[in-house]
Amino acid sequence: MRNFLQHPRAVTVGEMGLNYHRNISEAQRGAQIAVFHKQLLMAVELQKPMVIHCRDLIDCLAIMKSVVPRFHRIHRHCFGGSLHQMWSWKRCFPNTVFGALLRQGSSSIPAIRALTLNHMVLESDAPYLIPPNLKGGYTESEPWMVREVAKRVAHIKDLPLATVLEETALTASRFYCLGLE
């Protein structure tokens, strides 16, 4: 993994994190924690941003705070958390950008309202999590659906769609040093 990450086109480490989904054994939980810890250390050593998938805020933040510098760049992938959870991330790691996750009845709408666009990136999370504003017989999310996420963010934040698309693209470019500005 380290060899691949040293390639100039490798702009991030991840998606990585803790996925305490369903019933997992203590051994599986321990293995996830050990691998996550190693991946975090690698991202810090290589000075690459990290994409974090986290289903357990307390464990995830505790592990990260033990090894990740406070101002390291973190992309909190597929964020569907509350306003309180968003502020917990921001307090611990101010350079976090959040991947907007919108599902029916999501508790993340207040967080999306509070986030500025320079702390938000758009995601489709293909093949999962079809945006709730899409009607029709879609069974899987696809990358083109990110525009639907942008439409929903624009509606929630009462902003023009063009503004959401432009600003979140600039955020992603700056965050990942893509030079698209």
Secondary structure, DSSP 8 states (H G I E B T S, - for coil): -HHHHTSTT---EEEEEE---SS--HHHHHHHHHHHHHHHHHHHHHT--EEEEES-HHHHHHHHHHHS-TT--EEEEEE---HHHHHHHHHH-TTEEEEE---TT-TTHHHHHHS-GGGEEE---TTS---TT--S---S--GGGHHHHHHHHHHHHT--HHHHHHHHHHHHHHHTT----
